[in-house]
Amino acid sequence: MNQRLIVQALCKWFGTAAGRFDALSDISFGVGAGEFVAIVGASGCGKSTLLRIIAGLEQPAAAMSSSTSAPSPVRVAIVPWYFRTTVCIRG
């Protein structure tokens, strides 16, 4: 498949009063042309940090990443998604 985005060995850490906090550690994946990708995880696990790095809004601590020269650019969007479940029990 024609890879439009390739991320290899992506790392991001932040300095805190308690020491170094590893937000992302050794993240690698590829996204092919026409693929739709969802990044799912718990609050604070690094989803937004990953997307900000891919979008070029933030610099990684270490990585080898590239996007191929394709006719249209890679687009990144952060879409909040809240799950609400209603349970109805009838007797």
TORSERO-437901 format. One record per atom (N, C-alpha, C): atom name; x, y, z. Coordinates in pm, 1 decimal, padded with zeros to 6 digits. Each point is the difference from the previous one (the first is absolute). Layout:
N
r atom = CA | xx = X | yy = Y | zz = Z
...
***
This chain:
91
r atom = N | xx = 00084.1 | yy = -00118.3 | zz = 00000.0
r atom = CA | xx = -00084.1 | yy = 00118.3 | zz = 00000.0
r atom = C | xx = 00088.6 | yy = 00124.7 | zz = 00000.0
r atom = N | xx = -00046.0 | yy = 00103.2 | zz = -00065.4
r atom = CA | xx = 00071.3 | yy = 00127.7 | zz = -00005.0
r atom = C | xx = -00013.5 | yy = 00071.1 | zz = 00135.0
r atom = N | xx = 00108.0 | yy = 00006.0 | zz = 00076.1
r atom = CA | xx = -00001.6 | yy = 00064.0 | zz = 00132.2
r atom = C | xx = 00005.5 | yy = 00151.3 | zz = -00014.9
r atom = N | xx = -00099.4 | yy = 00070.7 | zz = 00052.6
r atom = CA | xx = -00004.0 | yy = 00145.7 | zz = -00003.5
r atom = C | xx = 00067.8 | yy = 00061.3 | zz = 00121.1
r atom = N | xx = -00000.5 | yy = -00072.8 | zz = 00111.2
r atom = CA | xx = 00062.2 | yy = 00048.1 | zz = 00123.0
r atom = C | xx = 00071.5 | yy = -00116.7 | zz = 00065.4
r atom = N | xx = 00125.4 | yy = 00021.4 | zz = 00035.2
r atom = CA | xx = 00077.3 | yy = -00102.7 | zz = 00069.1
r atom = C | xx = 00061.1 | yy = 00063.9 | zz = 00124.9
r atom = N | xx = -00025.0 | yy = -00061.0 | zz = 00113.9
r atom = CA | xx = 00057.4 | yy = 00046.2 | zz = 00126.4
r atom = C | xx = 00080.8 | yy = -00115.8 | zz = 00056.5
r atom = N | xx = 00125.0 | yy = 00026.3 | zz = 00034.1
r atom = CA | xx = 00086.1 | yy = -00104.8 | zz = 00053.9
r atom = C | xx = 00070.3 | yy = 00048.3 | zz = 00125.6
r atom = N | xx = -00008.5 | yy = -00080.1 | zz = 00103.5
r atom = CA | xx = 00072.1 | yy = 00022.5 | zz = 00125.9
r atom = C | xx = -00024.0 | yy = 00139.4 | zz = 00058.0
r atom = N | xx = -00124.9 | yy = 00044.1 | zz = -00000.4
r atom = CA | xx = -00035.7 | yy = 00131.9 | zz = 00052.0
r atom = C | xx = 00002.3 | yy = -00000.5 | zz = 00152.2
r atom = N | xx = 00067.0 | yy = 00098.1 | zz = 00058.3
r atom = CA | xx = 00006.5 | yy = 00015.2 | zz = 00145.7
r atom = C | xx = -00024.9 | yy = 00145.6 | zz = 00036.2
r atom = N | xx = -00068.0 | yy = 00021.7 | zz = 00108.7
r atom = CA | xx = -00021.6 | yy = 00135.2 | zz = 00051.9
r atom = C | xx = -00000.9 | yy = -00007.9 | zz = 00150.7
r atom = N | xx = 00079.9 | yy = 00084.2 | zz = 00062.6
r atom = CA | xx = -00001.2 | yy = 00004.8 | zz = 00146.5
r atom = C | xx = -00002.0 | yy = 00145.3 | zz = 00044.7
r atom = N | xx = -00043.8 | yy = 00017.4 | zz = 00122.2
r atom = CA | xx = -00010.2 | yy = 00132.0 | zz = 00060.7
r atom = C | xx = 00075.6 | yy = -00001.8 | zz = 00132.1
r atom = N | xx = 00064.0 | yy = 00109.8 | zz = 00031.5
r atom = CA | xx = 00065.9 | yy = 00013.2 | zz = 00129.5
r atom = C | xx = -00099.5 | yy = 00048.3 | zz = 00103.4
r atom = N | xx = -00003.8 | yy = -00064.6 | zz = 00114.0
r atom = CA | xx = -00087.4 | yy = 00039.7 | zz = 00109.6
r atom = C | xx = 00084.2 | yy = 00016.1 | zz = 00126.1
r atom = N | xx = -00059.8 | yy = 00050.9 | zz = 00104.6
r atom = CA | xx = 00071.0 | yy = 00014.7 | zz = 00127.0
r atom = C | xx = 00044.7 | yy = -00135.8 | zz = 00053.5
r atom = N | xx = -00077.0 | yy = -00103.9 | zz = -00032.1
r atom = CA | xx = 00033.0 | yy = -00134.5 | zz = 00046.5
r atom = C | xx = 00098.7 | yy = -00072.1 | zz = -00092.8
r atom = N | xx = 00034.9 | yy = 00062.0 | zz = -00111.3
r atom = CA | xx = 00090.7 | yy = -00063.6 | zz = -00095.8
r atom = C | xx = -00061.1 | yy = -00005.1 | zz = -00138.1
r atom = N | xx = 00048.6 | yy = -00090.8 | zz = -00082.1
r atom = CA | xx = -00046.6 | yy = -00011.4 | zz = -00137.9
r atom = C | xx = -00128.1 | yy = -00082.1 | zz = -00007.9
r atom = N | xx = -00097.3 | yy = 00052.1 | zz = -00076.5
r atom = CA | xx = -00125.3 | yy = -00070.7 | zz = -00024.3
r atom = C | xx = -00003.6 | yy = -00040.5 | zz = -00146.4
r atom = N | xx = -00005.3 | yy = -00130.2 | zz = -00028.8
r atom = CA | xx = -00006.5 | yy = -00050.3 | zz = -00137.3
r atom = C | xx = -00144.3 | yy = -00000.5 | zz = -00047.7
r atom = N | xx = -00034.1 | yy = 00094.4 | zz = -00086.4
r atom = CA | xx = -00135.6 | yy = 00007.7 | zz = -00053.7
r atom = C | xx = -00019.6 | yy = -00100.7 | zz = -00113.0
r atom = N | xx = 00100.0 | yy = -00014.3 | zz = -00087.4
r atom = CA | xx = -00003.7 | yy = -00096.1 | zz = -00110.4
r atom = C | xx = 00133.8 | yy = -00072.2 | zz = -00002.6
r atom = N | xx = -00003.9 | yy = -00129.9 | zz = -00017.6
r atom = CA | xx = 00123.9 | yy = -00077.2 | zz = 00001.9
r atom = C | xx = 00000.7 | yy = -00102.8 | zz = -00113.1
r atom = N | xx = 00089.9 | yy = 00019.7 | zz = -00096.8
r atom = CA | xx = 00022.1 | yy = -00094.6 | zz = -00109.7
r atom = C | xx = -00127.3 | yy = -00031.4 | zz = -00078.5
r atom = N | xx = -00068.7 | yy = 00102.6 | zz = -00049.7
r atom = CA | xx = -00122.7 | yy = -00015.2 | zz = -00078.9
r atom = C | xx = 00037.6 | yy = -00012.4 | zz = -00147.1
r atom = N | xx = -00048.8 | yy = -00105.2 | zz = -00065.9
r atom = CA | xx = 00025.9 | yy = -00021.3 | zz = -00142.1
r atom = C | xx = -00127.7 | yy = -00048.0 | zz = -00068.3
r atom = N | xx = -00031.9 | yy = 00059.2 | zz = -00114.4
r atom = CA | xx = -00114.2 | yy = -00044.2 | zz = -00080.3
r atom = C | xx = 00005.8 | yy = 00066.6 | zz = -00137.1
r atom = N | xx = -00081.9 | yy = -00048.7 | zz = -00090.3
r atom = CA | xx = -00012.6 | yy = 00059.4 | zz = -00132.5
r atom = C | xx = -00146.3 | yy = 00014.2 | zz = -00035.2
r atom = N | xx = -00030.3 | yy = 00099.3 | zz = -00082.2
r atom = CA | xx = -00137.0 | yy = 00023.3 | zz = -00045.9
r atom = C | xx = 00003.3 | yy = 00002.9 | zz = -00152.0
r atom = N | xx = -00078.6 | yy = -00086.6 | zz = -00060.7
r atom = CA | xx = -00004.0 | yy = -00008.9 | zz = -00144.4
r atom = C | xx = -00096.0 | yy = 00100.6 | zz = -00061.8
r atom = N | xx = 00016.5 | yy = 00022.3 | zz = -00128.5
r atom = CA | xx = -00088.4 | yy = 00091.2 | zz = -00074.4
r atom = C | xx = -00144.1 | yy = -00048.5 | zz = 00012.2
r atom = N | xx = -00089.9 | yy = 00089.7 | zz = 00034.5
r atom = CA | xx = -00141.8 | yy = -00031.6 | zz = 00010.9
r atom = C | xx = -00041.2 | yy = -00065.2 | zz = 00130.6
r atom = N | xx = 00093.3 | yy = -00026.3 | zz = 00089.1
r atom = CA | xx = -00035.0 | yy = -00061.5 | zz = 00127.8
r atom = C | xx = -00053.8 | yy = 00104.3 | zz = 00097.0
r atom = N | xx = -00089.5 | yy = -00043.1 | zz = 00086.0
r atom = CA | xx = -00053.9 | yy = 00081.2 | zz = 00108.3
r atom = C | xx = 00050.1 | yy = -00063.1 | zz = 00128.2
r atom = N | xx = 00064.9 | yy = 00079.3 | zz = 00084.4
r atom = CA | xx = 00061.0 | yy = -00052.4 | zz = 00121.5
r atom = C | xx = -00059.2 | yy = 00070.2 | zz = 00121.1
r atom = N | xx = -00032.0 | yy = -00076.1 | zz = 00102.6
r atom = CA | xx = -00047.6 | yy = 00055.2 | zz = 00126.6
r atom = C | xx = 00100.8 | yy = -00035.1 | zz = 00108.8
r atom = N | xx = 00031.1 | yy = 00096.5 | zz = 00083.2
r atom = CA | xx = 00089.4 | yy = -00022.1 | zz = 00112.5
r atom = C | xx = -00085.9 | yy = 00006.2 | zz = 00125.3
r atom = N | xx = -00006.4 | yy = -00109.7 | zz = 00071.5
r atom = CA | xx = -00089.0 | yy = -00013.2 | zz = 00114.8
r atom = C | xx = 00082.6 | yy = -00033.6 | zz = 00122.9
r atom = N | xx = -00033.6 | yy = 00062.3 | zz = 00111.6
r atom = CA | xx = 00069.5 | yy = -00031.0 | zz = 00123.8
r atom = C | xx = -00054.9 | yy = 00081.9 | zz = 00115.4
r atom = N | xx = 00046.0 | yy = -00031.5 | zz = 00116.7
r atom = CA | xx = -00044.3 | yy = 00067.3 | zz = 00121.8
r atom = C | xx = 00048.3 | yy = 00145.2 | zz = 00002.7
r atom = N | xx = -00062.9 | yy = 00079.5 | zz = 00079.9
r atom = CA | xx = 00039.4 | yy = 00139.3 | zz = 00017.0
r atom = C | xx = 00144.2 | yy = 00007.7 | zz = 00048.7
r atom = N | xx = 00079.6 | yy = 00083.2 | zz = -00066.3
r atom = CA | xx = 00137.4 | yy = 00020.0 | zz = 00041.2
r atom = C | xx = 00099.1 | yy = -00101.2 | zz = -00054.3
r atom = N | xx = -00041.8 | yy = -00084.8 | zz = -00095.2
r atom = CA | xx = 00091.3 | yy = -00104.4 | zz = -00049.3
r atom = C | xx = 00087.5 | yy = 00046.3 | zz = -00116.1
r atom = N | xx = -00019.6 | yy = 00122.4 | zz = -00052.6
r atom = CA | xx = 00086.6 | yy = 00051.9 | zz = -00104.8
r atom = C | xx = -00062.7 | yy = 00014.2 | zz = -00137.3
r atom = N | xx = -00131.5 | yy = -00019.0 | zz = -00012.1
r atom = CA | xx = -00067.5 | yy = 00010.8 | zz = -00129.6
r atom = C | xx = 00019.7 | yy = 00137.5 | zz = -00062.5
r atom = N | xx = -00030.3 | yy = 00104.4 | zz = 00073.4
r atom = CA | xx = 00012.5 | yy = 00136.6 | zz = -00052.6
r atom = C | xx = 00145.7 | yy = 00036.4 | zz = -00025.5
r atom = N | xx = 00088.9 | yy = -00044.9 | zz = 00085.0
r atom = CA | xx = 00143.3 | yy = 00025.5 | zz = -00020.3
r atom = C | xx = 00045.7 | yy = -00063.1 | zz = -00130.5
r atom = N | xx = -00041.3 | yy = -00122.8 | zz = -00025.5
r atom = CA | xx = 00034.9 | yy = -00068.3 | zz = -00124.5
r atom = C | xx = -00051.1 | yy = 00077.8 | zz = -00120.6
r atom = N | xx = -00125.2 | yy = 00041.7 | zz = 00002.8
r atom = CA | xx = -00057.4 | yy = 00073.8 | zz = -00113.1
r atom = C | xx = 00064.8 | yy = 00136.6 | zz = -00017.1
r atom = N | xx = 00035.3 | yy = 00066.2 | zz = 00108.8
r atom = CA | xx = 00068.2 | yy = 00129.3 | zz = -00009.8
r atom = C | xx = 00138.0 | yy = -00014.7 | zz = -00064.3
r atom = N | xx = 00069.0 | yy = -00108.4 | zz = 00028.9
r atom = CA | xx = 00130.4 | yy = -00024.1 | zz = -00062.5
r atom = C | xx = -00016.9 | yy = -00028.5 | zz = -00148.5
r atom = N | xx = -00096.3 | yy = -00084.5 | zz = -00035.8
r atom = CA | xx = -00024.6 | yy = -00031.0 | zz = -00140.9
r atom = C | xx = -00037.7 | yy = 00125.2 | zz = -00077.6
r atom = N | xx = -00078.4 | yy = 00088.1 | zz = 00062.1
r atom = CA | xx = -00043.2 | yy = 00124.0 | zz = -00065.8
r atom = C | xx = 00110.2 | yy = 00104.8 | zz = -00005.7
r atom = N | xx = 00111.0 | yy = -00023.6 | zz = 00069.3
r atom = CA | xx = 00110.7 | yy = 00094.6 | zz = -00000.5
r atom = C | xx = -00013.7 | yy = 00112.1 | zz = 00100.6
r atom = N | xx = -00091.4 | yy = -00013.8 | zz = 00094.9
r atom = CA | xx = -00022.4 | yy = 00102.9 | zz = 00101.3
r atom = C | xx = 00091.6 | yy = -00016.4 | zz = 00120.2
r atom = N | xx = 00060.9 | yy = -00116.9 | zz = 00010.8
r atom = CA | xx = 00087.6 | yy = -00030.4 | zz = 00113.2
r atom = C | xx = 00114.5 | yy = -00087.0 | zz = -00050.9
r atom = N | xx = 00115.9 | yy = 00012.7 | zz = 00060.4
r atom = CA | xx = 00116.5 | yy = -00076.9 | zz = -00041.5
r atom = C | xx = 00013.9 | yy = -00126.3 | zz = 00085.1
r atom = N | xx = 00032.6 | yy = -00112.4 | zz = -00063.5
r atom = CA | xx = 00024.8 | yy = -00121.6 | zz = 00078.8
r atom = C | xx = 00135.0 | yy = 00008.4 | zz = 00069.8
r atom = N | xx = 00018.3 | yy = -00079.8 | zz = 00102.7
r atom = CA | xx = 00130.0 | yy = -00009.3 | zz = 00065.5
r atom = C | xx = 00094.8 | yy = -00079.1 | zz = -00089.1
r atom = N | xx = -00052.7 | yy = -00102.8 | zz = -00064.8
r atom = CA | xx = 00077.7 | yy = -00080.6 | zz = -00093.9
r atom = C | xx = -00097.2 | yy = -00070.2 | zz = -00092.8
r atom = N | xx = 00036.0 | yy = -00008.9 | zz = -00127.7
r atom = CA | xx = -00085.9 | yy = -00070.2 | zz = -00096.6
r atom = C | xx = 00063.5 | yy = -00000.4 | zz = -00136.9
r atom = N | xx = -00047.8 | yy = -00089.4 | zz = -00081.3
r atom = CA | xx = 00024.2 | yy = 00002.7 | zz = -00143.1
r atom = C | xx = -00138.9 | yy = -00004.9 | zz = -00061.3
r atom = N | xx = -00047.0 | yy = 00109.6 | zz = -00058.5
r atom = CA | xx = -00132.3 | yy = 00000.5 | zz = -00059.3
r atom = C | xx = 00006.2 | yy = 00065.6 | zz = -00136.0
r atom = N | xx = -00092.7 | yy = -00038.2 | zz = -00084.7
r atom = CA | xx = -00006.1 | yy = 00060.8 | zz = -00131.9
r atom = C | xx = -00138.2 | yy = -00017.1 | zz = -00057.7
r atom = N | xx = -00035.3 | yy = 00086.7 | zz = -00090.7
r atom = CA | xx = -00121.0 | yy = -00017.8 | zz = -00078.1
r atom = C | xx = 00043.7 | yy = 00004.7 | zz = -00145.3
r atom = N | xx = -00063.0 | yy = -00080.6 | zz = -00080.8
r atom = CA | xx = 00039.5 | yy = -00008.0 | zz = -00139.5
r atom = C | xx = -00047.8 | yy = 00122.2 | zz = -00075.5
r atom = N | xx = 00063.2 | yy = 00029.4 | zz = -00110.8
r atom = CA | xx = -00043.4 | yy = 00113.7 | zz = -00081.1
r atom = C | xx = -00118.0 | yy = -00044.8 | zz = -00083.9
r atom = N | xx = -00117.1 | yy = 00022.3 | zz = 00050.5
r atom = CA | xx = -00122.4 | yy = -00041.1 | zz = -00066.7
r atom = C | xx = -00077.7 | yy = 00123.6 | zz = -00043.6
r atom = N | xx = -00096.3 | yy = -00015.9 | zz = -00090.3
r atom = CA | xx = -00074.7 | yy = 00115.4 | zz = -00047.9
r atom = C | xx = -00071.1 | yy = 00079.1 | zz = 00108.8
r atom = N | xx = -00053.0 | yy = -00069.3 | zz = 00103.3
r atom = CA | xx = -00068.9 | yy = 00072.3 | zz = 00106.7
r atom = C | xx = 00073.8 | yy = -00022.4 | zz = 00131.0
r atom = N | xx = 00000.4 | yy = 00100.5 | zz = 00088.5
r atom = CA | xx = 00074.0 | yy = -00013.2 | zz = 00126.1
r atom = C | xx = -00070.0 | yy = -00094.3 | zz = 00097.2
r atom = N | xx = 00075.7 | yy = -00044.9 | zz = 00097.5
r atom = CA | xx = -00056.9 | yy = -00080.5 | zz = 00108.1
r atom = C | xx = -00077.3 | yy = 00095.3 | zz = 00089.4
r atom = N | xx = -00123.1 | yy = -00034.0 | zz = 00030.8
r atom = CA | xx = -00082.2 | yy = 00085.2 | zz = 00084.9
r atom = C | xx = -00017.7 | yy = -00063.1 | zz = 00136.7
r atom = N | xx = 00010.7 | yy = 00080.2 | zz = 00102.7
r atom = CA | xx = -00012.3 | yy = -00046.9 | zz = 00138.0
r atom = C | xx = -00111.1 | yy = 00079.0 | zz = 00066.2
r atom = N | xx = -00086.1 | yy = -00069.4 | zz = 00071.9
r atom = CA | xx = -00108.5 | yy = 00066.3 | zz = 00072.1
r atom = C | xx = -00016.6 | yy = -00065.3 | zz = 00136.0
r atom = N | xx = -00028.7 | yy = 00080.3 | zz = 00098.8
r atom = CA | xx = -00031.7 | yy = -00051.0 | zz = 00133.6
r atom = C | xx = -00150.0 | yy = 00019.3 | zz = 00018.4
r atom = N | xx = -00070.4 | yy = -00110.6 | zz = 00014.3
r atom = CA | xx = -00145.0 | yy = 00004.6 | zz = 00012.4
r atom = C | xx = -00038.8 | yy = -00059.4 | zz = 00135.1
r atom = N | xx = -00055.4 | yy = 00081.8 | zz = 00089.6
r atom = CA | xx = -00041.3 | yy = -00055.8 | zz = 00129.6
r atom = C | xx = -00119.6 | yy = -00092.7 | zz = -00019.1
r atom = N | xx = 00003.9 | yy = -00110.5 | zz = 00068.0
r atom = CA | xx = -00106.4 | yy = -00098.3 | zz = -00013.5
r atom = C | xx = -00037.5 | yy = -00046.8 | zz = 00139.5
r atom = N | xx = -00120.6 | yy = 00027.9 | zz = 00039.6
r atom = CA | xx = -00045.8 | yy = -00038.3 | zz = 00132.4
r atom = C | xx = -00103.6 | yy = -00109.9 | zz = -00013.0
r atom = N | xx = 00020.4 | yy = -00108.1 | zz = 00074.0
r atom = CA | xx = -00094.4 | yy = -00109.8 | zz = -00002.7
r atom = C | xx = -00100.3 | yy = 00018.0 | zz = 00113.5
r atom = N | xx = -00123.8 | yy = -00009.1 | zz = -00034.8
r atom = CA | xx = -00105.8 | yy = 00006.1 | zz = 00101.1
r atom = C | xx = -00089.5 | yy = -00120.7 | zz = -00022.7
r atom = N | xx = -00017.2 | yy = -00078.7 | zz = 00101.8
r atom = CA | xx = -00081.8 | yy = -00119.4 | zz = -00010.5
r atom = C | xx = -00120.8 | yy = 00016.0 | zz = 00088.3
r atom = N | xx = -00115.9 | yy = -00025.2 | zz = -00056.5
r atom = CA | xx = -00123.7 | yy = 00000.0 | zz = 00076.6
r atom = C | xx = -00050.8 | yy = -00143.0 | zz = 00007.6
r atom = N | xx = -00022.2 | yy = -00046.1 | zz = 00119.9
r atom = CA | xx = -00050.3 | yy = -00136.5 | zz = 00018.8
r atom = C | xx = -00142.7 | yy = 00009.2 | zz = 00047.4
r atom = N | xx = -00085.4 | yy = -00070.2 | zz = -00068.4
r atom = CA | xx = -00141.8 | yy = -00000.8 | zz = 00034.9
r atom = C | xx = -00039.2 | yy = -00143.4 | zz = 00031.3
r atom = N | xx = -00042.4 | yy = -00024.6 | zz = 00121.2
r atom = CA | xx = -00039.6 | yy = -00135.5 | zz = 00041.6
r atom = C | xx = -00149.8 | yy = -00000.3 | zz = 00021.8
r atom = N | xx = -00064.7 | yy = -00086.4 | zz = -00071.7
r atom = CA | xx = -00146.0 | yy = -00011.8 | zz = 00014.4
r atom = C | xx = -00033.5 | yy = -00136.1 | zz = 00058.5
r atom = N | xx = -00090.5 | yy = 00001.3 | zz = 00093.4
r atom = CA | xx = -00030.9 | yy = -00124.8 | zz = 00068.6
r atom = C | xx = -00124.3 | yy = -00062.0 | zz = -00037.4
***
